[in-house]
Amino acid sequence: MIIRSKAPLRLGLAGGGTDVSPYADLHGGSILNATINMFAYTTIIPKDDGKIHLEAQDMNVQESFDATDYIEPTGKLALLKGVYNRIIKDFIKKPLSFEIYTSVDAPPGSGLGSSSTLVVSIIGAFAEWCNIPLGEYDIAHLAYEIERIDLGLNGGRQDQYAATFGGFNFMEFYDNDKVIVNPLRIKQKYAAELENNLVLFYMGTNRESAGIIDQQTANIKKNNENALEATHRLKNQSLKMKEVVLTGKMDKIGEVMHYGWESKKMMASGISNPEIDKIYQTAIQNGATGGKISGAGGGGFFFFYCPIVSRMGLIRSLEKFGVTPQNYSFTKTGLYTYTLPS
């Protein structure tokens, strides 16, 4: 048999950073995000030769082992190893023999939640293969635990839930890792208008989000007044964004995004830099009404809200910075798995 799964990447439209501890634990966070048609893919081929073969095809990295119940989660395939270890420890209780192949439509550090989405995709494939009865919240929480606890990778909580649930969601984050996902019933014409007017660019440089998140976390722990107030404003931004997308006040979206971008830059240094500031200013001068970097900041994907009549002018104005427009569409579904006969 062949087991396949895929999970969608996401755009964080508002509230980014409020899902990170300790802010979410102390004050409660909220985020509005939407999944897009860029995916993390996993294929598992069960074997009976007593071997394990791991391969990240997009990175051209592979490793093979004798079947074992624990693989040291190091190197570029740490995410695959971490998921395997938890599947064995929590559910299967014995070694498995298989080949696993993964790929992601966006590079690591791009700000679209690629690492967490890949973890969700891998968990989904194992759950499909081994008939593990996991619901959406179970899968997302397990993915969060594997990344943040087992592997010690810094970050928030939105990506795992976005990838698992899919669609437009307003998410609330509380103490003790409690998360509530509220699917939004956005009218199709409003979603279509947002898709038309929201222009996504790849900056061509990936950033290491961990350092930015470390600083953000430290600022909250130290009760840094500017960082704390900025994070409060970002939580408020998520509520504003929910209102405008549900009520169709599309001309307000850029304004809400700009409010969030100005707030986000106050959370930690490294979120922006002189080059990013120039890109943002040029976009505003050429029709955009607001924008933001997707993810922690510092690089990766940048997106702007721009009335469609100004779209091509905006794209041309940013060509000199070497950024690349990225076609996309919103998706309504999250993690999807299935099995085929071999």
C-alpha positions in Angstrom: 0.0 0.0 0.0 0.9 3.7 -0.3 -0.2 6.3 2.2 -0.3 9.9 1.2 -1.1 13.1 3.1 -1.0 16.8 2.5 -1.6 19.9 4.7 -1.9 23.5 3.6 0.4 26.4 4.5 -1.2 29.6 5.8 -1.2 33.4 5.7 -1.4 35.0 9.1 -3.7 37.9 8.4 -3.8 39.5 11.9 -2.7 38.9 15.5 0.6 37.2 14.7 2.8 36.7 17.8 0.0 36.7 20.3 0.0 32.9 20.2 3.5 32.7 21.6 4.2 32.0 25.3 4.3 33.6 27.7 2.0 36.3 26.2 -0.7 33.8 25.4 -0.5 32.2 28.8 -0.7 35.5 30.7 -3.0 37.6 28.6 -4.6 35.2 26.0 -3.9 35.6 22.3 -5.9 35.6 19.2 -5.1 35.3 15.5 -7.0 35.3 12.2 -5.4 33.2 9.5 -6.3 31.5 6.2 -4.8 28.5 4.4 -3.6 28.7 0.8 -2.9 26.3 -2.0 0.7 25.6 -1.1 1.2 22.4 0.8 3.4 20.0 2.8 3.3 16.5 1.4 4.1 13.1 2.9 4.2 9.6 1.4 4.7 6.5 3.4 5.5 3.1 1.8 5.4 0.3 4.4 8.2 -2.3 4.1 9.0 -5.6 5.6 12.8 -5.5 5.3 13.5 -4.2 8.8 14.7 -0.8 7.5 13.7 2.8 7.8 14.3 5.2 5.0 13.7 9.0 5.5 13.9 11.4 2.6 13.1 15.1 2.3 12.9 15.4 -1.4 12.8 19.2 -1.6 16.0 19.4 0.4 17.6 16.4 -1.3 18.4 14.9 2.1 18.0 11.3 3.0 19.0 8.9 5.8 18.5 5.1 6.4 18.5 3.0 9.5 17.7 -0.4 10.9 14.2 -0.4 12.2 14.2 0.9 15.8 11.8 2.4 18.3 13.8 5.6 18.7 15.9 7.7 16.3 18.0 10.6 17.7 16.2 13.7 16.4 19.2 15.5 14.9 20.1 17.0 11.6 18.0 18.2 8.7 15.4 15.4 9.1 14.8 16.1 12.8 11.1 16.8 12.2 10.5 13.4 10.6 12.5 11.7 13.4 10.6 13.5 16.1 7.2 12.5 14.7 8.3 8.9 14.3 9.5 8.8 17.9 6.2 10.0 19.3 4.1 7.7 17.1 6.0 4.8 18.4 6.1 5.9 22.0 2.5 6.9 22.3 0.7 4.5 20.0 2.5 1.7 18.3 5.0 0.6 21.0 7.3 -1.3 18.5 9.5 -0.4 15.6 8.1 0.1 12.1 9.7 -0.6 8.8 8.9 1.9 6.0 10.1 4.5 3.5 8.9 8.1 4.0 9.1 10.9 1.5 8.3 14.6 2.2 8.3 17.9 0.4 7.0 21.4 1.0 5.9 24.1 -1.5 7.7 26.8 0.4 11.3 26.8 1.8 12.0 26.7 5.6 11.9 30.1 7.2 9.5 31.5 4.7 6.9 32.6 7.2 4.1 30.5 6.0 4.3 27.9 8.7 6.1 25.3 6.6 7.8 23.4 9.4 4.6 23.0 11.5 2.6 22.1 8.4 5.1 19.4 7.5 4.8 17.9 11.0 1.0 17.9 10.7 1.3 16.2 7.3 3.7 13.5 8.7 1.4 12.8 11.7 -1.6 12.5 9.4 0.2 9.9 7.2 1.2 7.8 10.2 -2.4 8.1 11.6 -3.8 7.0 8.3 -1.4 4.0 8.0 -1.7 2.8 11.6 -5.4 3.6 12.0 -4.7 5.9 15.0 -8.0 7.6 16.0 -6.9 11.2 16.2 -9.2 14.2 15.8 -8.3 17.6 14.5 -7.4 19.1 17.9 -5.5 15.9 18.8 -3.3 16.1 15.7 -2.6 19.8 16.0 -1.8 19.5 19.7 0.5 16.6 19.1 2.3 18.5 16.3 2.7 21.4 18.7 4.2 19.1 21.4 6.6 17.5 19.1 8.0 20.8 17.8 8.0 22.9 20.9 8.6 20.3 23.7 10.2 17.2 22.1 12.4 19.1 19.7 12.7 22.3 21.6 11.9 24.5 18.6 10.7 28.0 19.5 7.5 29.3 18.0 3.8 29.8 18.5 0.7 27.6 18.2 -1.3 28.9 15.2 0.5 27.0 12.4 -0.3 23.4 13.6 -4.0 24.3 13.9 -4.2 26.1 10.6 -2.7 23.2 8.8 -5.0 20.7 10.4 -8.3 22.6 10.2 -7.8 24.6 7.0 -9.9 27.5 5.8 -10.4 30.9 7.4 -10.1 30.6 11.2 -10.2 32.9 14.2 -8.1 31.2 16.9 -7.9 31.9 20.6 -4.9 30.9 22.7 -4.9 30.5 26.5 -2.9 29.1 29.4 -2.0 25.4 29.6 -1.8 25.2 25.8 -5.6 25.6 25.4 -6.6 26.6 21.9 -10.1 27.2 20.5 -10.5 27.3 16.7 -13.5 29.3 15.4 -14.1 28.6 11.6 -15.3 31.8 9.9 -18.2 31.7 7.5 -16.9 34.4 5.1 -19.1 35.1 2.1 -17.5 33.7 -1.1 -17.5 37.2 -2.7 -15.6 38.7 0.2 -13.0 35.9 0.2 -12.7 36.3 -3.6 -12.2 40.0 -3.2 -9.5 39.5 -0.6 -7.8 37.0 -2.8 -7.8 39.5 -5.7 -6.5 42.4 -3.7 -4.0 40.6 -1.4 -0.7 40.4 -3.3 1.9 37.9 -2.0 5.6 38.4 -2.7 8.6 36.2 -1.9 11.6 38.2 -0.8 14.1 35.5 -1.7 15.8 35.5 1.7 14.7 33.2 4.5 15.1 34.2 8.1 15.7 32.3 11.2 12.5 33.0 13.2 13.9 31.5 16.5 16.0 34.5 17.3 13.2 36.9 16.8 10.8 34.8 18.8 13.4 34.5 21.6 13.6 38.3 21.8 9.9 38.6 21.7 9.5 36.1 24.5 12.2 37.8 26.6 10.6 41.2 26.2 7.3 39.9 27.5 9.0 38.1 30.4 10.8 41.3 31.3 7.4 43.2 31.1 8.9 45.5 28.4 6.2 48.2 28.2 6.6 48.9 24.5 6.6 45.2 23.5 3.7 44.4 25.7 1.6 47.2 24.4 2.5 46.3 20.8 1.3 42.7 21.4 -1.9 44.0 23.0 -2.5 46.0 19.9 -1.9 43.0 17.7 -4.5 41.0 19.6 -6.9 43.9 19.0 -5.9 43.9 15.3 -7.2 40.3 15.0 -10.6 41.4 16.3 -10.7 44.3 13.8 -9.7 42.0 11.0 -12.4 39.5 11.9 -15.0 42.2 11.8 -14.0 43.6 8.4 -13.7 40.2 6.6 -17.1 39.0 8.0 -18.9 42.2 7.2 -17.3 42.8 3.8 -15.7 46.2 4.7 -12.8 45.4 2.3 -11.6 48.9 2.0 -10.6 48.8 5.7 -8.4 45.7 5.3 -5.2 47.6 4.3 -5.8 50.0 7.2 -6.0 47.2 9.7 -2.9 45.5 8.2 -0.9 48.8 8.5 -2.0 49.1 12.1 -0.7 45.6 12.8 2.6 46.1 10.9 3.4 49.3 12.9 2.6 47.4 16.1 4.5 44.3 15.2 7.8 46.2 14.6 7.7 47.2 18.2 7.7 43.7 19.5 11.4 42.9 18.8 14.3 44.0 16.7 14.9 42.1 13.5 11.3 42.0 12.5 12.0 44.7 10.0 15.2 46.2 8.6 16.1 49.1 6.2 15.5 47.0 3.1 12.2 45.8 4.3 11.2 49.3 5.3 12.0 50.5 1.7 9.9 47.7 0.2 7.0 48.6 2.5 7.3 52.4 1.7 7.5 51.8 -2.0 4.4 49.5 -1.9 2.4 52.2 -0.1 3.5 54.8 -2.6 2.3 52.6 -5.4 -1.2 51.7 -4.4 -1.0 49.4 -1.4 -3.0 50.5 1.7 -1.2 48.1 4.1 0.9 45.0 4.4 2.9 42.7 6.6 5.5 40.0 6.7 4.1 36.5 7.1 5.5 34.8 10.2 7.9 36.1 12.8 9.5 38.7 10.5 12.9 39.5 9.0 12.3 38.0 5.6 10.4 35.3 3.7 7.0 36.2 2.3 5.6 39.8 2.3 2.0 40.5 1.4 0.1 43.8 0.7 -3.5 44.7 0.4 -3.9 46.6 -2.9 -7.0 47.5 -4.9 -6.8 45.3 -8.0 -6.7 48.3 -10.3 -3.3 49.1 -8.8 -2.0 45.5 -8.6 0.3 45.6 -11.7 1.7 49.0 -10.8 2.5 47.6 -7.3 4.2 44.5 -8.8 6.3 46.6 -11.2 7.3 49.0 -8.5 8.8 46.2 -6.4 10.7 44.5 -9.2 13.9 46.6 -8.4 14.0 44.9 -5.0 14.2 41.4 -6.6 11.0 40.2 -4.9 8.8 37.7 -6.8 5.0 37.8 -6.9 3.5 34.4 -5.8 0.2 33.2 -7.2 -2.1 31.6 -4.7 -5.7 30.9 -3.8 -7.4 30.3 -0.5 -8.3 26.7 0.5 -11.3 25.6 2.5 -9.9 22.3 3.8 -7.0 21.3 6.0 -5.1 18.0 6.4 -6.1 15.3 3.9 -4.9 11.7 4.0 -5.7 8.6 1.9 -4.4 5.1 1.1 -3.8 3.5 -2.3 -3.0 -0.1 -3.1 0.6 -0.7 -4.1 
